[in-house]
Amino acid sequence: MAVLLCSADTAAGQASLIPKSGPSAYGTARAVPVGRGPLAAAQGADGRLYLAVSVSDEVLVLDPDGTPRGRVRVGWAPRCLAPVPGTPFLLVSNAGSDSVSVVDTSGAREVARVAVGREPGAIAVSPDGCGAVVCERGAGAVAVLDLSGLARDGRVGLAARIALGSAHVQPRAVALSGARALVACARLDVLPVVHPEGGRVEERVRLPVAGAAPAGVAVTGEGGYALVTLERAGALAVVDLLEWAVTRLVPLGAGPRGLVIDPADTTVYCALAGQRALAVVHLDGVDLSTTDGRPQFEEISVGAGPSSVALARVDDPAV
């Protein structure tokens, strides 16, 4: 099974599709025009790619080869999306209408919508598909969604809202590690660690660079490490999830934002909005608990200003 990288390039109004056939083996990037304001991408249960296109209030559907397969109308200014494991459903945050849409990928249509707090953005769904955490960028909080009734009768409920500080902290990204959610906030120099079921912030991990504007977060595995992009510092902070402390900084380049980890080979891909590229960081064999050694680093040129990157797995090795 081949891997496909999908970069949402907001500045150029396109998606960049890059096939990966092995470690450091990448094909030529294919540019697919998608309209104004693509912000994020995800792979649905049907194997297709779904892109949130903010200006047109739609989710664009693409085959892995870039062929358009339709558009799904959702709320105002869709910003982020996430598949619900074990179901054909996809959650889409609508920043302009303060809601989350549920899209049925089997019928390419919106089937439900739930109101949340101001300017929802990044979404993390639990591996069992029963819950989700949504960043409320304009409210300085996260919303906790109950998805337990989704597969049965299409119901989605708002279970809780958890404040992270003032309304101006701007939560931008979220990742789950076991029962906890790690939230990157643009205007906080700490990484809040939230217990969604408990409805509280349990930890606040201090980040090593003041005013660095955390923009993305991903987890290498439960009990492993969290990786946090620091947009203004041009670096990746590594957080030990057992000690709740930063162990090292990895230089990335100008304007790192969204990131994703390929679990097959522990390679990290990060959108570098400031230099028209994706950073590729190889962590295989690197001891992240110390500052010894330096991960292998390379770049892939894409578009004019990538804001995020997603990973898809496809059957056709030629894609």
Phi, psi and omega in degrees: 000129182273162179249142178233126173268136179234112180258127175273116185253095185297317185295324184264353182064042183213166168249141176252121181253123186233113179284144178235122182253353179176177178304123180061023178242099186237141175277180180289136179294133177254122180271128180240112177297132183231358182105178187282131172083037173291130185244328184203159180223157176204156176264131178276173180296339179277002179088350180277165179261141180235128182241130175280116181250104195291323187288326183266001179058041184222162168248122180272137180253127180232144165287159180302338178275003178096359180289125178294139180234016176126178179224146179244122178284129178233210179280188181286136173052063176299136187245316184220162177212157181206134177285152175261113185305140176078007181223167174273011189266153179227132176266136181231122178274132181250099186295329184278336182244011174052052183210168173237124178268148172252118180254129175270108184290339179289336178239002180049056180209154174282130183245347179199162177208136181235137179282137175229195181281186189291131175055062177294147181223249187300145183231137171235127181253138180293150181302332180275358177073012184265348182206164178210155175239131184238129176288132173254090190298324182275354183245353182064038185212173169237145175259139177253121182257141174263113181254010186297334180264002187296309182292331184281309184220015176077013182271139173231133182237151173272111185274325183192162170229133186238120180284141181255356185153223176283173180288356187253011183283340174058070173298127187244336184209153181213143175220150181258141172225102185062233182270007184243154176242132178256129189239121176271123183242128186300328185247028173235140176265019174230162176252104179293137176247115189253141171258099186302316182290328179277345177069035184210163171271121184268324183221159171224105183275120182287130178270150192279350182236121180288140177065027185277352177057072175305135187233336182212157178210140176214159185239134181283342181156157181299132184077008181259245185222150170257141178247124185239121177280135178249101192299314183282339179269348181063037187216169178244121177268134179256123183247123175287120185279355174265321181266347184053054180213150177282130182258334179194164171245135178245118178298139182239310187140189188283124171069048178294136180233247184292150180217161178213151180245130172275109185293342183293326182223014178054039175265136180256132176243132185222134177286125176255091185297333184275352181220025171053049185204165167254131172279139177239116182241121182265114183260354181301124179084001181265129177276104185282352181281349181230178175260009180287140177073164180226130180299147174292139187227141172209174181228151173238122180287132177214142166043215184236347182180071182295139179251339182203167177216141179233160181244132177232151176244129186231154184283328186275113182293345180277347182284000000 
